[in-house]
Amino acid sequence: MMAYSEDHIALAAEYALGTLDADERAQVEVMMSADKDFAGVVLAWEHKLSALNQMVGSVEPRPEVWEKIRSAIGHSGQQSPILLPDPEPRPMAPEVEAAPVLAAEPSNVIRLVKTANRWRTIATATSAIAAALVVMIGVGVSVPDLLPESMRPKAKPQVAEVKPPPAPQPSAQYVAVLQKEGGGPAFILTVDGATRNFTVRKVGASAEAGSSFELWLISDKLPKPRSLGVIGGSEFISRPVLASYDADMVKSATYAVTVEQAGGSPDGNPHSAPIITGKLIETVPPPSR
């Protein structure tokens, strides 16, 4: 690519900004058509400055604004170039040789002023681009919906591996058939090995009026039978009271039913001999087996 002077680069930047007059724009367009590399410089500036245009929405001017513009154009004339007067020589002291005075060409002064103005405009535009980019980055992070659709940050899909919860392992299950000696089942007692919750199902027992069946846990590790509550009032009764006992004791204990007064023993002790007994047997082994 050809190396361009600062004036050429400044012209390209002002062309992209739209601050050139008609003659200068025509000059730049002729240069662009004759030199593809220079056209590339102009396109690069248009790309850099496009961030400012994207931050501003389009606004249709009011009709009276166009009328004022047409009126102003009709009354405006061609401005003549500013010429600086030739400096007058200052009187020299006697016997001192006068130093040569360099005359400043008006065209050179005007060109320097225009070049300085161009670079000042470019510096202002560059600062505006930097500020716009900072604003765009901040808005893109905090409120991306305020940006145009084409400038919004693309959401990156998050891939998360979802593992199904492990299937619950069945716990050991124990059952005891509580029955009279030589008789059929009166109650069926089921105990969950993990929680030690138990369920009693009434099968063939029926308490007499004014009395209640009460279930007891009997173990040689305990000084006396422990009440597990009144049973038989409904077909199924479930309770968690066995959770407070040792697991081995629960599995090896004898479960007995006595006939007590209505509502059960008043003092936590059995008041009659057991009429129904049974022991747990394992029906479903634990998963470790």
C-alpha positions as CSV (number, residue, x, y, z in Angstrom):
1,M,0.0,0.0,0.0
2,M,1.2,3.5,-0.8
3,A,2.4,5.7,2.1
4,Y,0.1,8.7,2.3
5,S,0.9,12.1,3.8
6,E,-0.9,13.5,6.9
7,D,-2.9,15.7,4.7
8,H,-4.2,12.8,2.7
9,I,-5.1,10.9,5.9
10,A,-6.8,13.9,7.3
11,L,-8.8,14.4,4.1
12,A,-9.9,10.7,4.3
13,A,-11.0,11.1,7.9
14,E,-12.9,14.4,7.2
15,Y,-14.6,12.8,4.2
16,A,-15.8,10.0,6.5
17,L,-17.0,12.5,9.1
18,G,-18.8,14.6,6.4
19,T,-17.1,17.9,7.3
20,L,-15.5,18.7,3.9
21,D,-17.0,21.3,1.6
22,A,-18.2,20.4,-1.9
23,D,-14.9,21.0,-3.7
24,E,-12.9,19.0,-1.2
25,R,-15.4,16.1,-1.3
26,A,-15.2,16.1,-5.1
27,Q,-11.4,16.0,-4.8
28,V,-11.5,13.0,-2.4
29,E,-14.0,11.1,-4.6
30,V,-11.7,11.6,-7.7
31,M,-8.8,10.4,-5.6
32,M,-10.8,7.4,-4.5
33,S,-11.8,6.4,-8.0
34,A,-8.2,6.7,-9.2
35,D,-6.5,5.1,-6.2
36,K,-8.0,1.9,-4.7
37,D,-5.5,2.1,-1.7
38,F,-6.7,5.6,-0.9
39,A,-10.3,4.4,-1.2
40,G,-9.4,1.7,1.4
41,V,-8.1,4.4,3.8
42,V,-11.5,6.2,3.5
43,L,-13.4,3.0,4.1
44,A,-11.2,2.2,7.2
45,W,-12.1,5.6,8.6
46,E,-15.8,5.0,7.9
47,H,-15.6,1.7,9.7
48,K,-13.9,3.3,12.7
49,L,-16.4,6.2,12.9
50,S,-19.5,3.9,12.4
51,A,-19.7,3.3,16.1
52,L,-20.8,6.9,16.6
53,N,-23.6,6.5,14.1
54,Q,-24.8,3.2,15.7
55,M,-25.2,4.8,19.0
56,V,-27.6,7.5,17.6
57,G,-31.1,6.6,16.3
58,S,-32.4,8.2,13.1
59,V,-34.6,11.4,13.6
60,E,-36.7,12.9,10.8
61,P,-36.2,16.7,10.9
62,R,-39.3,18.9,11.0
63,P,-40.4,20.6,7.7
64,E,-39.5,24.1,9.0
65,V,-35.9,22.9,9.5
66,W,-35.6,22.2,5.8
67,E,-37.1,25.5,4.9
68,K,-34.5,27.3,7.0
69,I,-31.7,25.3,5.4
70,R,-33.0,26.2,1.9
71,S,-33.3,29.8,2.9
72,A,-29.8,29.9,4.3
73,I,-28.3,28.2,1.2
74,G,-30.0,30.8,-1.0
75,H,-28.5,33.7,0.8
76,S,-25.0,32.3,1.4
77,G,-22.2,33.3,-0.9
78,Q,-18.7,31.9,-1.6
79,Q,-16.4,33.0,1.1
80,S,-13.1,34.5,-0.1
81,P,-9.9,33.0,1.4
82,I,-8.4,34.9,4.3
83,L,-5.2,36.6,3.4
84,L,-2.7,37.8,6.0
85,P,-1.1,41.3,5.3
86,D,2.6,41.4,4.5
87,P,4.5,42.3,7.6
88,E,5.9,45.8,7.6
89,P,9.7,46.1,8.2
90,R,10.5,47.5,11.6
91,P,13.1,50.4,11.7
92,M,16.5,49.2,12.4
93,A,19.0,50.8,14.7
94,P,22.0,52.5,13.0
95,E,25.0,50.5,12.2
96,V,23.1,47.2,12.7
97,E,22.7,45.0,9.7
98,A,19.0,44.1,9.0
99,A,18.2,40.4,9.1
100,P,16.3,39.0,6.1
101,V,12.6,38.9,6.6
102,L,10.8,35.8,5.3
103,A,7.4,36.7,3.8
104,A,4.7,34.2,4.7
105,E,2.7,33.0,1.7
106,P,-1.0,33.4,2.4
107,S,-1.8,30.1,0.7
108,N,0.7,28.3,3.0
109,V,-0.8,29.9,6.1
110,I,-4.4,28.9,5.1
111,R,-3.2,25.3,4.3
112,L,-1.6,25.0,7.7
113,V,-4.7,26.3,9.5
114,K,-6.9,23.9,7.6
115,T,-4.6,21.0,8.3
116,A,-4.5,21.9,12.0
117,N,-8.3,22.1,12.0
118,R,-8.6,18.8,10.3
119,W,-6.4,17.0,12.8
120,R,-8.2,18.7,15.7
121,T,-11.5,17.4,14.2
122,I,-10.0,13.9,13.8
123,A,-8.7,14.0,17.4
124,T,-12.2,15.0,18.7
125,A,-13.8,12.2,16.6
126,T,-11.3,9.7,17.9
127,S,-12.0,10.7,21.5
128,A,-15.7,10.4,20.8
129,I,-15.2,6.9,19.4
130,A,-13.3,5.9,22.5
131,A,-16.0,7.3,24.8
132,A,-18.7,5.6,22.7
133,L,-17.0,2.3,22.9
134,V,-16.7,2.6,26.7
135,V,-20.4,3.4,26.9
136,M,-21.2,0.5,24.6
137,I,-19.2,-2.0,26.6
138,G,-20.8,-0.8,29.9
139,V,-24.3,-0.9,28.4
140,G,-23.6,-4.3,26.9
141,V,-22.7,-5.7,30.3
142,S,-25.4,-4.1,32.4
143,V,-28.4,-3.4,30.1
144,P,-27.8,-5.2,26.8
145,D,-31.4,-4.6,25.6
146,L,-30.6,-0.9,25.1
147,L,-28.1,-1.6,22.3
148,P,-29.2,-2.2,18.7
149,E,-29.9,-5.9,17.9
150,S,-26.7,-6.1,15.8
151,M,-24.5,-4.9,18.6
152,R,-25.9,-6.9,21.5
153,P,-23.5,-9.5,22.9
154,K,-24.3,-13.0,21.7
155,A,-25.4,-15.2,24.6
156,K,-23.2,-18.3,24.9
157,P,-25.1,-21.4,25.5
158,Q,-24.4,-23.0,28.8
159,V,-24.2,-26.8,28.7
160,A,-25.0,-28.3,32.0
161,E,-24.9,-32.0,32.6
162,V,-27.9,-33.1,34.5
163,K,-27.5,-36.3,36.3
164,P,-30.7,-38.1,37.3
165,P,-30.9,-38.7,41.1
166,P,-29.8,-42.1,42.1
167,A,-32.6,-44.7,42.3
168,P,-33.6,-45.2,45.9
169,Q,-32.3,-48.5,47.3
170,P,-34.9,-50.7,48.8
171,S,-34.4,-51.2,52.5
172,A,-34.7,-54.5,54.4
173,Q,-38.3,-55.4,55.3
174,Y,-39.4,-57.5,58.3
175,V,-42.8,-59.0,59.0
176,A,-44.4,-60.8,62.0
177,V,-47.6,-62.7,62.1
178,L,-49.2,-62.1,65.4
179,Q,-51.6,-64.9,66.3
180,K,-52.9,-67.0,69.2
181,E,-51.3,-70.3,69.8
182,G,-53.0,-72.8,67.5
183,G,-55.1,-70.1,66.0
184,G,-55.1,-68.1,62.8
185,P,-53.5,-64.7,62.3
186,A,-54.9,-61.8,64.3
187,F,-52.5,-59.0,63.3
188,I,-49.7,-58.6,60.7
189,L,-46.8,-56.4,61.9
190,T,-44.4,-55.0,59.2
191,V,-41.2,-53.1,60.0
192,D,-39.0,-51.1,57.7
193,G,-35.3,-51.9,58.3
194,A,-34.1,-48.4,57.4
195,T,-36.5,-46.2,59.3
196,R,-37.8,-48.8,61.7
197,N,-41.3,-47.4,61.2
198,F,-43.9,-50.2,61.7
199,T,-47.4,-50.9,60.3
200,V,-50.0,-53.1,62.0
201,R,-52.8,-54.6,59.9
202,K,-55.8,-56.0,61.7
203,V,-56.7,-59.4,60.2
204,G,-59.0,-61.5,62.4
205,A,-58.9,-59.9,65.9
206,S,-61.9,-58.1,67.4
207,A,-61.8,-56.5,70.9
208,E,-64.8,-56.9,73.3
209,A,-66.7,-53.8,74.2
210,G,-65.0,-51.7,76.9
211,S,-61.5,-53.1,76.1
212,S,-58.6,-52.4,73.7
213,F,-55.8,-54.4,72.2
214,E,-52.3,-53.0,73.1
215,L,-49.0,-53.9,71.4
216,W,-45.8,-54.5,73.4
217,L,-42.2,-55.0,72.7
218,I,-40.5,-57.6,74.9
219,S,-36.7,-58.1,75.0
220,D,-34.2,-59.5,77.4
221,K,-32.3,-56.2,77.0
222,L,-35.2,-54.3,78.6
223,P,-36.3,-54.5,82.3
224,K,-40.0,-54.7,81.3
225,P,-42.2,-54.7,78.2
226,R,-42.5,-51.4,76.4
227,S,-45.9,-50.3,75.0
228,L,-46.1,-49.5,71.3
229,G,-49.7,-48.3,71.6
230,V,-53.2,-49.4,71.2
231,I,-54.0,-51.3,67.9
232,G,-57.1,-52.7,66.2
233,G,-59.2,-49.6,66.2
234,S,-58.8,-49.4,62.4
235,E,-57.6,-51.8,59.7
236,F,-54.1,-50.2,59.4
237,I,-52.1,-48.3,62.0
238,S,-48.6,-46.9,61.3
239,R,-46.2,-45.5,63.9
240,P,-42.5,-44.4,64.1
241,V,-41.9,-45.3,67.7
242,L,-39.5,-48.2,67.0
243,A,-36.9,-45.7,65.7
244,S,-35.8,-45.0,69.2
245,Y,-34.8,-48.6,69.8
246,D,-31.6,-50.4,68.7
247,A,-32.0,-52.1,65.3
248,D,-30.8,-55.5,66.6
249,M,-33.3,-55.3,69.5
250,V,-36.1,-54.5,67.1
251,K,-35.3,-57.5,64.9
252,S,-34.8,-60.0,67.8
253,A,-37.7,-58.8,70.1
254,T,-41.0,-60.6,70.7
255,Y,-44.1,-58.6,69.9
256,A,-47.1,-59.3,72.1
257,V,-50.7,-58.2,72.3
258,T,-52.6,-57.9,75.6
259,V,-56.2,-57.0,76.3
260,E,-56.4,-53.7,78.3
261,Q,-59.1,-51.4,79.4
262,A,-60.6,-49.1,76.8
263,G,-57.9,-46.7,75.6
264,G,-55.0,-48.9,76.7
265,S,-52.9,-49.3,79.9
266,P,-53.1,-46.3,82.2
267,D,-49.6,-46.6,83.6
268,G,-47.5,-48.1,80.8
269,N,-47.5,-51.6,82.2
270,P,-49.4,-54.7,80.9
271,H,-52.4,-55.7,83.1
272,S,-53.1,-59.1,81.5
273,A,-51.0,-61.9,80.0
274,P,-50.3,-61.7,76.3
275,I,-52.9,-63.5,74.2
276,I,-51.2,-62.9,70.8
277,T,-47.4,-63.1,70.1
278,G,-45.0,-63.2,67.1
279,K,-41.4,-62.5,66.0
280,L,-40.1,-60.7,63.0
281,I,-38.7,-62.5,60.0
282,E,-36.9,-60.9,57.1
283,T,-38.9,-60.8,53.9
284,V,-36.8,-58.4,51.8
285,P,-33.0,-58.4,52.4
286,P,-31.0,-55.2,52.5
287,P,-29.3,-54.0,49.3
288,S,-25.8,-55.0,50.5
289,R,-26.6,-58.6,50.3
